[in-house]
């Protein structure tokens, strides 16, 4: 097992507090959210058009799954 380090300080990740399913009030870019830190991923909605840096993003879940299963 390798020791993890952050800025020269060794630490054991197993000893750190893990995210909880308890809702936590937090803000991101001025928007308030009340959600747990540990949660299931939201289902993919392929009808939603996503944009990233001016480019349209297309869902490629099937293609990604195929690449993972090949390796």
C-alpha positions as CSV (number, residue, x, y, z in Angstrom):
1,X,0.0,0.0,0.0
2,X,1.4,3.4,-1.0
3,X,1.1,6.3,1.4
4,X,-0.7,9.4,0.1
5,X,0.8,12.8,0.4
6,X,-0.4,16.3,0.2
7,X,2.2,19.0,0.1
8,X,4.7,16.7,1.7
9,X,2.4,15.6,4.5
10,X,1.5,11.8,4.5
11,X,-2.0,10.8,5.3
12,X,-4.2,7.7,5.4
13,X,-7.4,8.2,3.3
14,X,-9.2,5.4,5.2
15,X,-9.0,7.5,8.4
16,X,-10.7,10.5,6.8
17,X,-14.4,11.2,7.3
18,X,-16.5,9.8,4.4
19,X,-19.4,11.7,2.8
20,X,-22.8,11.2,4.5
21,X,-26.3,10.8,3.1
22,X,-27.5,13.6,5.4
23,X,-28.6,16.7,3.5
24,X,-26.1,19.6,3.7
25,X,-27.0,23.2,3.0
26,X,-24.3,24.6,0.6
27,X,-24.0,27.3,-2.1
28,X,-22.5,27.2,-5.5
29,X,-22.3,30.4,-7.6
30,X,-24.9,32.1,-5.4
31,X,-27.4,29.2,-5.7
32,X,-28.3,27.4,-2.5
33,X,-28.6,23.6,-2.5
34,X,-29.8,21.2,0.2
35,X,-28.5,17.8,-0.9
36,X,-26.5,15.0,0.6
37,X,-22.8,14.8,-0.3
38,X,-23.1,11.1,-1.1
39,X,-26.0,10.3,-3.5
40,X,-26.8,8.2,-6.5
41,X,-26.0,9.7,-9.9
42,X,-28.9,11.3,-11.7
43,X,-30.3,9.3,-14.7
44,X,-29.0,10.5,-18.1
45,X,-31.6,12.5,-19.9
46,X,-30.6,12.3,-23.6
47,X,-33.3,14.8,-24.6
48,X,-31.4,17.6,-22.8
49,X,-29.0,19.5,-25.0
50,X,-25.8,20.3,-23.1
51,X,-23.4,23.0,-23.9
52,X,-19.7,23.2,-22.8
53,X,-17.6,26.2,-23.8
54,X,-19.8,27.0,-26.8
55,X,-19.9,23.4,-28.1
56,X,-22.9,21.0,-28.0
57,X,-22.2,17.9,-25.9
58,X,-23.8,14.7,-27.0
59,X,-24.5,11.8,-24.6
60,X,-22.3,8.8,-25.6
61,X,-23.2,6.5,-22.7
62,X,-23.4,3.4,-24.9
63,X,-20.1,4.2,-26.6
64,X,-18.4,4.8,-23.3
65,X,-19.8,1.5,-21.9
66,X,-18.5,-0.4,-24.9
67,X,-15.0,1.1,-24.6
68,X,-14.9,0.2,-20.9
69,X,-16.0,-3.4,-21.5
70,X,-13.4,-3.9,-24.3
71,X,-10.5,-3.2,-21.9
